[in-house]
Amino acid sequence: MRNIEYALYVVFIVYLFKLFDTLYIISTYTEFENHQIPATFFPMGSLITVLYLLLIGLTIVTFMYRKKYVGPYNVDILNEQIDSWE
């Protein structure tokens, strides 16, 4: 479970990167005035931004639930309970 949470921290960073990347693309559309931009550019960009925000929010809620219900990881107690001679 601890490894899954550590992997989720990495995924959280990827979500943040993709959110900022999407916001950058949406905010710099004026640099491409000579190109043909479809009418669905802003609605899809807004939808993707909202979905990334939702993923980030759900990830943070998952971290809070884990800390609330599982508590802190105490590795010393886990190592004392393992009897390798059995």
C-alpha positions in Angstrom: 0.0 0.0 0.0 2.9 2.3 0.8 4.4 1.7 -2.7 1.1 2.5 -4.3 0.9 5.8 -2.5 4.5 6.7 -3.5 3.5 5.9 -7.1 0.5 8.1 -6.7 2.8 11.0 -5.7 4.6 10.7 -9.1 1.3 10.5 -10.9 0.2 13.6 -9.0 3.2 15.5 -10.4 2.4 14.3 -13.9 -1.2 15.6 -13.4 0.2 19.0 -12.4 2.5 19.1 -15.4 -0.2 18.2 -17.8 -2.5 20.8 -16.3 0.1 23.6 -16.7 0.9 22.3 -20.2 -2.8 22.5 -21.2 -3.2 26.0 -19.7 -0.1 27.1 -21.6 -1.5 25.8 -24.9 -4.8 27.5 -24.3 -3.2 30.8 -23.3 -0.9 30.9 -26.3 -3.4 30.3 -29.1 -3.0 33.9 -30.3 0.5 33.1 -31.6 -1.2 30.9 -34.2 -3.6 33.4 -35.8 -2.6 32.4 -39.3 -3.5 28.8 -38.6 -7.0 27.4 -38.8 -8.2 26.7 -35.2 -11.4 24.6 -34.9 -14.4 25.9 -33.0 -14.1 23.2 -30.5 -10.6 24.3 -29.3 -11.8 26.3 -26.3 -14.6 23.9 -25.2 -12.3 20.9 -25.3 -9.5 22.9 -23.7 -11.8 23.9 -20.9 -13.1 20.4 -20.5 -9.6 18.9 -20.3 -8.6 21.6 -17.8 -11.6 20.8 -15.6 -10.9 17.1 -15.8 -7.2 17.6 -14.8 -8.4 19.7 -11.9 -10.8 17.0 -10.9 -8.0 14.4 -11.0 -5.8 16.5 -8.9 -8.6 17.1 -6.4 -9.4 13.4 -6.2 -5.7 12.5 -5.7 -5.5 15.0 -2.8 -8.7 13.5 -1.3 -7.2 10.0 -1.6 -4.1 11.2 0.3 -6.3 12.6 3.1 -8.4 9.5 3.3 -5.3 7.3 3.5 -3.9 9.4 6.4 -7.2 9.5 8.1 -8.0 5.8 8.0 -4.6 4.1 7.8 -2.5 6.6 9.8 1.2 7.1 9.5 3.4 4.3 8.4 5.6 3.1 11.2 8.3 0.9 9.7 9.9 0.1 13.1 6.7 -1.7 14.3 6.4 -3.6 11.1 10.0 -4.8 11.3 9.6 -6.0 14.9 6.5 -8.1 14.0 8.3 -10.1 11.3 9.8 -13.3 12.5 12.0 -14.6 9.7 12.7 -18.0 11.5 9.2 -19.3 11.4 
